[in-house]
Amino acid sequence: MDITIHPRKLRGTLQAIPSKSQAHRLLICAAFADSVTELCCPQVNQDIEATVQCLRSLGAGIVRTHAGYRVTPISTPPKAAVLPCRESGSTLRFLLPVAGALGVDAVFTMAGRLPRRPLSPLQEELMRMGCSITRPTVDTLRCQGQLRAGNYTISGSVSSQFISGLLFACALIPGVSRIHITDRLESAPYVTMTQEAMGLFGVDTTAFLIHGGGRFHSPGNLPVEGDWSNAAFFLGAQALGSDLEIQGLNPCSSQGDRAVSALLAALSQRISISARDIPDLVPILAVVAAGKQGAVFTDIMRLRLKESDRAASVAAMLRSLGIRTDVTENQLTVHPGIFQGGAVDACGDHRIAMAAAVAATVCQSPVTILGAECVEKSYPQFWAEYRRLGGNYEQHLR
């Protein structure tokens, strides 16, 4: 589906959608709890549904309710299972170690760019600690064997999701385990989110020392907090002159993308921003920077490992709309300018599509977004909300 947007500022009030980052974590904890958990998560997306389907394959009973999900914990894991991860990196990286902890012969299926996204050094550490991991086909991954308790050592420089996956796994393996990070931990707030989620279920992971093998303790009912990552796009539209109020965001959240508030305020001047811990914010920050004083984004290597090569796709989006942008191996420079309009290829990346939609609110002429359906990955209601807030667009089915 392509969408052509006729430029117009947005106006109105919207409720932040549930955080998919927190939803993944709470679903996994609930699947290993000692009783049923009710999760309040009124809106879902493809990534959350991928985790739900995979947990069902591992034996959890998960039913969609009016408010969210009712999760009946896994009693006995299957000997073998197929886990459909779709394009969700979180699902794969969280549940690969979990499958190893359970000793399930698990085949993970992957779509989109997920088969090309990195699993090293997580894969090597799982193999060192008892698993066999193979690639039967380009888009499948098979994990066999049983992880043992002990000392896990891993770099934190590739993905915080590796650490989160190990935290879940170590809590399930009987015995005492410790996770040692050899260097700087990327996106550390998201590991804190995992620890907080596990803490809600009575699992202590202080200093990454875990006494595993016991059941998690269900708190009964839990709400999933609002998602800063996706609210960032409407906050960006607000920074560019739209009259919006975004409700349901926790200002004290551990979500790393809560940083968007301070960063948007700082863009009143030309600044340098490290993308190291905020790869999901770069598309919208780059759009706002172009509409203000410009910005330099450093530490962009992790952007190249997302749903698209996000360094290249952000630059291509801005250039398509008339903004001068320079990209080197580890730096993206956005120059201030006037958004002209044009055609943007979303490159299958939900955050590129949503950033382009925000840019369209201040363009001189219409913007056509190619492959606009990719927002389904994280924010299926995005286009409906955009229209409800005054966005004017036409859909073109291919």
C-alpha positions in Angstrom: 0.0 0.0 0.0 1.2 3.5 -0.9 -0.1 6.6 0.7 -0.1 10.2 -0.7 -0.3 12.8 2.0 -1.5 16.4 1.3 0.4 18.6 3.8 -1.5 19.7 6.8 -0.7 20.2 10.5 -2.2 17.8 13.0 -4.5 18.8 15.9 -6.0 16.9 18.8 -5.5 14.6 21.7 -4.3 11.0 21.5 -3.6 8.1 23.9 -0.1 6.5 23.7 -0.3 2.9 22.6 1.0 0.1 24.9 4.7 -0.3 25.0 5.7 -3.3 22.9 9.0 -3.3 24.7 7.2 -3.9 28.0 4.6 -6.1 26.5 7.2 -8.6 25.3 8.8 -8.8 28.7 5.6 -9.1 30.7 4.2 -11.8 28.4 7.3 -13.9 28.8 7.3 -13.5 32.6 3.6 -14.4 32.7 4.2 -17.5 30.6 6.5 -18.9 33.4 4.5 -17.7 36.4 2.8 -19.8 39.1 -0.8 -18.7 38.1 -2.8 -16.9 35.5 -1.8 -13.3 34.7 -4.2 -10.7 33.2 -2.3 -8.1 31.1 -4.0 -4.8 30.2 -2.8 -4.3 26.6 -5.7 -3.0 24.5 -3.8 -2.4 21.3 -1.3 -4.9 19.8 1.0 -5.1 16.8 2.8 -7.7 14.7 5.8 -7.9 17.0 3.7 -8.5 20.1 1.7 -11.1 18.3 4.9 -12.8 17.2 5.9 -13.2 20.9 2.4 -14.4 21.7 2.5 -17.1 19.0 5.9 -18.3 20.0 4.9 -18.6 23.7 1.8 -20.6 22.7 4.1 -22.9 20.7 6.1 -23.4 24.0 2.9 -24.4 25.8 1.5 -21.2 27.2 -2.3 -20.6 27.1 -2.7 -17.0 25.9 -6.2 -15.7 25.1 -7.0 -12.3 23.7 -9.4 -10.4 25.9 -11.2 -7.1 25.6 -8.6 -5.5 27.9 -5.5 -7.4 26.6 -4.3 -10.9 27.3 -5.1 -13.7 29.8 -1.9 -15.8 30.1 -2.1 -19.3 31.5 1.5 -20.4 32.3 3.4 -23.2 30.7 3.1 -26.4 32.7 5.2 -28.8 30.6 7.2 -27.5 27.6 7.0 -29.5 24.4 9.9 -31.6 23.3 9.9 -29.8 20.0 8.3 -26.6 18.7 8.2 -24.2 15.8 8.4 -20.5 16.8 7.2 -18.0 14.2 9.2 -14.8 15.0 8.0 -12.9 11.9 10.2 -9.8 11.7 10.5 -9.3 15.5 14.1 -9.1 16.7 13.0 -8.9 20.3 11.0 -12.1 20.0 13.9 -14.1 18.5 16.6 -12.7 20.9 14.5 -13.1 24.0 13.2 -16.6 23.3 16.3 -18.3 21.7 17.9 -18.4 25.2 14.6 -19.4 26.7 14.2 -22.4 24.4 17.8 -23.4 25.3 16.9 -23.1 29.0 13.9 -25.3 28.5 15.7 -27.9 26.5 13.2 -27.6 23.6 14.2 -28.7 20.1 13.1 -25.3 18.7 13.0 -24.1 15.1 12.6 -20.3 14.8 11.2 -19.0 11.5 12.1 -15.5 10.5 10.9 -13.0 7.9 12.0 -9.7 6.3 15.5 -8.6 7.4 15.5 -10.6 10.6 17.5 -13.5 9.2 20.3 -11.0 8.4 20.3 -9.2 11.8 23.1 -10.3 14.1 22.9 -13.1 16.7 26.6 -13.0 17.5 27.9 -13.2 20.2 24.7 -14.5 21.8 24.8 -17.6 19.6 28.3 -18.5 20.5 27.7 -18.1 24.2 24.6 -20.3 24.1 26.6 -22.9 22.3 29.4 -22.7 24.8 26.9 -23.3 27.6 25.2 -26.4 26.2 23.1 -25.6 23.1 23.6 -26.6 19.4 22.5 -23.8 17.0 22.2 -24.4 13.3 20.7 -22.7 10.2 18.7 -25.3 8.3 17.6 -22.7 5.8 18.3 -19.0 5.3 15.2 -18.0 7.2 15.1 -20.7 9.9 17.3 -21.2 13.0 17.3 -24.4 15.1 18.3 -24.6 18.7 18.8 -28.0 20.4 20.3 -29.1 23.7 20.1 -27.7 27.2 21.7 -24.7 28.8 23.4 -25.2 32.1 23.8 -22.8 35.1 27.0 -21.0 35.4 28.9 -18.0 34.4 27.8 -16.4 31.1 30.1 -13.9 29.5 29.1 -11.7 26.6 29.7 -8.3 25.0 27.1 -5.7 25.5 28.1 -3.7 22.4 25.8 -5.4 19.9 22.3 -5.6 21.4 20.8 -5.2 24.9 18.3 -7.8 23.8 21.0 -10.5 24.1 21.3 -9.6 27.8 17.6 -9.6 28.4 17.3 -13.0 26.7 20.0 -14.4 29.0 18.3 -13.0 32.1 15.1 -14.8 31.2 17.0 -18.0 30.5 19.1 -17.9 33.7 15.9 -17.5 35.8 14.6 -20.8 34.3 17.8 -22.9 34.6 18.1 -24.7 38.0 21.1 -23.4 39.9 23.0 -20.1 40.2 24.1 -18.2 37.2 25.9 -14.9 36.7 26.0 -12.7 33.5 29.2 -10.8 33.0 29.2 -8.0 30.4 32.7 -7.6 28.9 32.3 -4.0 27.6 29.9 -1.1 27.3 26.2 -2.2 27.4 24.2 -0.7 24.5 20.7 0.5 25.3 21.1 -0.2 29.0 17.7 1.2 29.9 16.1 -1.7 28.1 18.0 -4.2 30.3 16.6 -2.3 33.3 13.1 -2.7 31.8 13.7 -6.5 31.7 14.9 -6.5 35.3 11.9 -4.4 36.4 9.5 -6.8 34.6 11.1 -9.8 36.2 11.0 -8.0 39.6 7.3 -7.6 39.2 7.1 -11.4 39.1 9.4 -11.8 42.1 12.6 -12.6 40.3 15.8 -10.9 41.6 18.4 -10.1 39.0 20.6 -7.7 41.0 24.1 -7.5 39.6 23.0 -10.1 37.1 23.2 -12.8 39.7 20.3 -15.1 39.3 19.1 -18.1 41.4 17.1 -19.9 38.8 14.8 -22.9 38.5 11.8 -21.6 40.5 8.5 -20.4 39.2 7.9 -16.7 38.6 5.1 -15.3 40.9 2.2 -13.8 39.1 1.0 -10.4 40.4 -2.4 -11.2 39.0 -3.2 -8.1 36.9 -0.7 -5.8 35.2 -1.1 -2.8 32.9 1.3 -2.3 30.0 2.6 1.3 30.1 2.4 3.8 27.2 5.0 3.5 24.4 7.5 6.4 24.2 9.1 4.9 21.0 5.9 5.3 18.9 4.6 8.4 20.7 7.9 10.0 19.6 6.5 10.5 16.1 3.5 12.6 17.3 5.8 14.4 19.8 8.0 15.2 16.7 4.9 16.5 14.9 4.2 18.7 17.9 7.7 20.1 17.8 7.1 21.0 14.2 4.0 23.0 14.9 1.1 20.6 15.2 -1.2 21.2 18.1 -1.2 17.8 19.8 -1.5 16.4 23.3 -0.2 12.9 24.0 -1.6 11.2 27.0 -0.6 8.0 28.8 3.2 8.3 28.9 5.0 7.6 32.1 7.6 10.4 32.7 9.5 8.1 35.0 9.6 5.1 32.7 12.8 3.1 32.2 12.1 3.1 28.4 15.3 4.4 26.8 13.2 6.3 24.2 11.8 8.5 27.0 14.9 10.6 26.1 12.9 12.0 23.1 11.4 14.8 25.2 14.8 16.3 26.2 16.2 15.7 22.7 13.4 17.4 20.9 13.7 20.4 23.2 17.5 20.5 22.5 16.9 20.7 18.8 16.1 24.3 19.0 19.8 24.6 18.5 22.2 22.7 16.2 23.5 19.8 18.3 25.4 16.5 18.1 23.4 13.4 19.2 24.8 10.0 19.9 22.5 7.4 18.3 24.1 4.6 20.4 21.2 4.1 22.8 18.4 5.6 20.7 18.4 3.9 17.3 14.6 4.0 17.1 14.4 7.7 17.6 16.8 8.8 14.9 14.3 8.9 12.0 11.9 11.3 13.8 14.8 13.4 15.4 16.3 13.8 12.0 13.1 15.1 10.5 12.7 17.6 13.4 16.3 18.6 13.1 15.9 19.3 9.4 12.9 21.6 10.2 15.0 23.5 12.8 18.7 24.0 13.0 20.0 20.7 11.8 22.0 18.1 13.8 24.8 15.6 13.7 24.1 12.0 14.7 27.1 10.0 15.7 27.6 6.3 16.6 25.2 5.3 13.9 26.5 1.8 13.2 23.6 0.0 15.0 21.2 1.9 12.7 22.4 -0.3 9.9 21.2 -3.4 11.7 17.5 -2.4 12.1 14.5 -3.2 9.8 16.3 -1.3 7.1 19.8 0.1 7.0 18.4 3.0 8.9 21.3 5.3 8.4 20.9 5.0 4.6 17.0 5.0 4.6 16.8 8.1 6.9 19.2 9.9 4.5 17.3 8.8 1.5 14.0 9.9 3.0 15.2 13.4 3.8 16.9 13.8 0.4 13.7 12.7 -1.3 11.9 15.6 0.5 14.5 18.2 -0.4 16.8 18.1 2.7 20.6 17.9 2.3 22.0 15.0 4.3 25.5 13.6 4.5 26.3 10.0 5.6 29.7 8.5 6.5 30.4 5.2 8.1 29.5 6.3 11.6 28.0 9.8 11.2 24.8 11.2 9.8 24.6 15.0 9.3 21.2 16.6 8.7 21.3 20.2 7.4 18.4 22.6 8.0 16.1 23.2 5.1 12.6 23.5 3.7 10.7 20.3 3.1 9.6 20.2 -0.5 7.6 17.0 -0.8 8.1 14.0 -3.0 8.2 10.2 -2.9 9.7 8.3 0.0 10.4 4.6 -0.1 9.8 3.3 3.5 12.2 0.4 2.8 10.0 -1.9 4.9 10.8 0.1 8.0 7.9 1.2 10.1 9.9 4.1 11.6 10.8 5.5 8.2 7.2 5.5 7.2 6.0 7.3 10.3 8.8 9.8 10.2 8.0 10.6 6.6 4.3 11.2 7.6 5.4 13.7 10.2 7.7 15.4 7.7 4.6 15.7 5.4 2.9 17.9 7.9 5.3 20.7 7.0 6.1 20.0 3.3 5.4 22.4 0.5 3.8 19.7 -1.7 2.3 16.2 -1.4 4.4 13.3 0.0 3.9 9.8 -1.3 5.1 7.0 1.0 5.8 3.7 -0.7 5.1 0.6 1.3 3.2 2.5 4.0 1.7 -0.7 5.4 4.9 -1.5 7.2 3.6 0.5 10.2 1.7 -2.7 11.1 4.9 -4.0 12.7 4.6 -1.7 15.7 1.7 0.7 15.3 -1.2 -0.7 13.2 -3.5 2.2 14.2 -1.0 4.8 13.0 -2.7 5.8 9.8 -6.2 5.9 11.4 -4.9 8.1 14.2 -3.1 10.3 11.7 -6.4 10.8 9.8 -8.4 11.3 13.0 -6.0 14.1 14.0 -6.5 15.9 10.7 -4.0 14.2 8.4 -5.2 14.3 4.8 -4.1 11.3 2.6 -5.2 8.9 -0.1 -4.4 5.2 -0.2 -3.2 3.4 -3.3 -3.3 -0.4 -3.3 -0.7 -2.0 -5.4 
